[in-house]
Amino acid sequence: MTIVRTTLLGLLATLPVAAGLIACAPLSAINALSSGSASQVTRGLAYGPLPRQKLDVYAPKIRTGPVPVVVFFYGGNWTAGERADYAFVGHALAARGYLAVIADYRLYPEVHYPEILQDAARAVAWAAMESSRHGGDPARLFVMGHSAGAYNAAMVALDASLLARHGMHPHDLRGWIGLAGPYDFLPIENTTTRPVFFYPDTPAASQPIHHVTAEAPPALLIAPLPGQDKLVNPQRNTGGLATALRAMHRPVTETYFDKVSHTTLVASLASPLRMLAPTLDAVSAFIDANSNVDTMLTRKMGAGTQAAVVHTHDKTPAL
């Protein structure tokens, strides 16, 4: 978290409005600067019996009917993180007309892989069962994450065994969104990450890239341009997973932005930092494209037809 704090504090210090908030944690400062006027927030809902199995729901205040549901998982190297720190993500998604679910999950050293992922799948299953109570449409369900959270989202979307524990399948998701995610990181170099995955005996099944099948839901993969991310290699992870998905004829949009780093990519979802990259616009376009009736019919026609119709690939940096 030291890198996140240093990067965001430096960025926030350039914003005159943020000057008085620098004494706060940087994520708290982003939340303080992010408008929540369009959101109705319900906090502390339990999706399981354990203390960290809780989530917050951000619903659009104005809606004419059930809206798409997005379950978001934050990063923190599977060792740190709090859902309250990512209120700005919930507000941003709700302002675009989506029901955002920001979930905590158990972390190392309390648990390891795969228990972390079992929590993620359980949170998604909660959204499928309960989001309609908050104005969501569980038939239009997406999973999203940043960094370690993008790994969680990828595994829930790609490893069918995780949702199967809850009577669900990857095709129950309309799509998944990964921001600067690690999808192919063996052998593990980060010493903090190693014990989470039982290094040096890390199972190959822990890697999302090994779970790509013809059943994979549509994917939006966003990362900084190669060279901009000092924590997760965009070429190997984002680029490699996109290549694997295309090889299976799965619909994938692959986008790189040139003015963000690993940490500021997710921060660019917040209203005061959207000048860094059109991340929220890209996410909204993906959700909308995979939420309409035509897309629903296309998906029911079969994987081969869907790939021919929906397949996209965008490597154009943000201007």
N, C-alpha and C positions, 0 to 999 in steps of 0.2 A: 504493500500500500504506500510505501515511501515514494516510489516513482510516481504513482498517481497523484499524490498530494503535491509533490514538487512541480510536476507539469501543470496541473490545474491552477495552483497558486500563481505561477508565473503568468499563465494566460489571463486569469482573472485580474491580476494587477494592472493589465493593460486597459481594463475597462473602467472608466471614471466612476460609474455608478457602483462598482464593486469595491471601491477603495475602503469603505468603512466596514466591509465584511471579511477582509482578509484575515482578521484574527480568528474567524471561524474556520472549521474544516472546509476544504474546497468544495466538496459535494454539498455541504450545508449552504455554502454561499450560492452555488448554482440553483439549489432549490429555492432559496430566498429570492432570487432574481427571476424565477420562472412563475409565470402566471398560472394559477389554478382556478381561475374564474369560470372556466368551462367544464369543470369536473365536479362530480359528486363522489366523495371518497368514503368507503367503508373499510375500516382498518381492523386487523387482528382476527380475521376469520381463520378457523382451524381447518386444515385439510387432512390432518392426522392427529394422533394423541400426544405427540412429543412437543417440547417447547419451541423448537425451530420449524415445526411443520405448520407455519402460519403464513397468511398472505393478505395483501391489501388489494381492494378493487377500486378502480377509477372509471366511473361511468360518465358518458357525456350528459350534461344537464339537459340538453335539448336533443331529442330524438323522436322520430315518428314511428319507430318500430324496433324490433330486435336488431342489434348491430353486431358486426364481426367481433370476435373475441381473440385477444392476443395475450398469451402467457409469456412473461418476460423473466429471464434469469440473469442476474448480474454476475460479474467476474470477481476476482480476488484470489486467484490461484487455488481455489477450493479450500482456503484456510481462513478467509475473512470475508466480511460483507454483511450488510443489513438492508432490508427492503426499504426502510425509511429513507436511506441515502439516495434512492433512485425514484423518489417521488416525481422528479422532473420528467422521467420517462413516462410514467403514468399520466401526468398532465398533458404531455405532448400527444400521446396516442388518443386520449379522450377528446382533446380539442379537434382531432381529425375525424371524430365520429366512431371510435372503436372503444370497446370495453377492455381496459387493460388490467391484467392480473399480475401483480408484482409479488413473487414468492420467495420467501426464505427457504433454505434447505440446510440439512446438517453438513457440517464441515469437518475436515481433519483438524485435530486428532480424534474427535469423537467417533468419526466413521471414516472409511476408505471408499475407493471404488470397489464394488458397484453400488454400495448403499446410497451414496450421493445421488446417483442416477435414479435409484428407486424412489427417492423423495421427489425428484423432478417429474417422473412419470405420474406419481400420485397427485401432484399439483395439477398436472394437465387433466387427469381423470376427474378431479374435483371440478375443473372448469367445464368439462363436458357434461357433468351432472348438475351443476349448481349455477352456472352463469346466467341461465334464463331468469333466475330470481332477481337478477340485477340489471336486466334489460339486454342481455347478450343473446346471440344466436349460436348455440353450440354446433349447429351444422356448418358454421363458418368459423372454424377454430384454427388458430395459428400458434406456433411456438417460436420464440425469439430469444436471443441472448447475445451478450457481449463477452469476449475473451473466454474465461472458463465457463461462463454462462452460455456462450455460443456452442461450446463443446457439449454441455448438457442438452441444449436444444437439438443439436445434431444427432446425438445418441438416441434421444426420445423419438426423433423422426425416422431414424434409419435402423435402429436395432429393435426389431419387432418384438423381441422377448420382453422388453420393458413395459410397453403398453398392454401386452397380452395378459399380464398379471391382473389387469383391470377390465378385461373383456373388450379391449380396444385394439385397433390395428393402425399402422402408419397411414393408410389411406383415409382414416377418419380425420386426418389433418388436411386442411386446404393448402397448407404450405408451411415452410419454416424459414427463418431469417437468422443469419449468422453475421455478427459484426466482429471482425478480427479474431476469428476463432482458431484454436489449435485442433486440427483434425487428423494429423499424421505426425506424431512427435516422438517416435521411438528412434534411437535410444534417448531416454530423458536426460537432458543436460541441466535443467534447473534443479538445484539441490533442495529447494523447498517443495517442489512438486514430487520428487522421487518417492518419498514414503507414502504419499497418497495412493500411488499405483504399485506399491510393493516392489519398487526397483531393487535389484536388477531382475527380478522375476515378474516383470510387468507382462500380463497376458496380451497377446496380439489383439484379442477381442475387445480390448479397451479403446481401440482406435476407430473413430467414425469411418475412416476411409475403407475399412474392411467390412463395413455393413451396407455398402451401396448395392442395391438390387433393383430389379425392374419395378418394384413396388414403391420406390422412394417418392415422397411427395415433392411438388415443385419447391425449388429453393431459390432464395435470394442471398448471395454471398457478397458482402461488402468488406473492403479492407483498405488501409492506406496503400499508396503506391509502394512497390518494392523499394527498400531503402529507407522508408519513412517509419516503419514499425521495427523497433529495436527489441521487442519481446517475442513476437510470433512472426515467423517468416511467411509473408503473404504468398510468395511463389509456391512454396512447398505445400502450405496448408490450404489457403483459399483457392489458388490456382490448381493444385493437385486434386482437391476434392471436386472442383468444377469439371476437370478433365474426366475423372472417374464417373461422374454423373452423366456427362455427355456420352461416354462410351456405352452406358446402359440405356441411352436414348431417353434420359430423364430431363424434364424442363428445368433449366437453371439459368439465372441471370447473375453474371459475375461482373462486379463493378469496383473500380479502384479510385480513390480520391487523393488528390495531391497536396492538400493543405492541412491534413490531420495526421496525428500520430496514433499509436495503439490506444492511448488513454483519451485523447481528445475526440476520437471518432464517436464514442458514445456520448460525450459531452455536447457534440454538435446537434443532438436531438433537442437540447434545451433552447428556449426562445432567445436568450441573449447571445448564444454562440452559433447560431445557424449560418452565420456568414462564413464559417469554416468549410462547410460542405453541405450539399442538399440531401443529407442522410434521411431526414424525415420525409422529404418528397419521394425519395426512392422507395422507402418502406411503404408509404401510402399507396403509391402506384402499384406495387406488387400485391398488397392486400386487396385493393379494389379490383385488379385484373383477375384475381383468383377467387373473388367473392360473387361474381355476377352469374346469372342464370346460364349464359352461353358456356362459361367455363365448367359449370356443374355438368351440363350435358356432354361436353367434350370429354370430361374425365370418365363418364360412364361408358363412353364408346370404346374405351380400351387404351392400354398403355401406348401401343404403337401409333394410333391415331393422335393421341394427345401429344406425343413428342413432336409429331410433324406440325401440329398447329401452334403449340405454345412455346416451343424451343426458342430461347433467346440467349444472346451472349453480348455483353457490353463491357468493353474495357476502356471506354473513353473517360479520361480524368475530368473532374469538375473544373470549370473555368473560373 
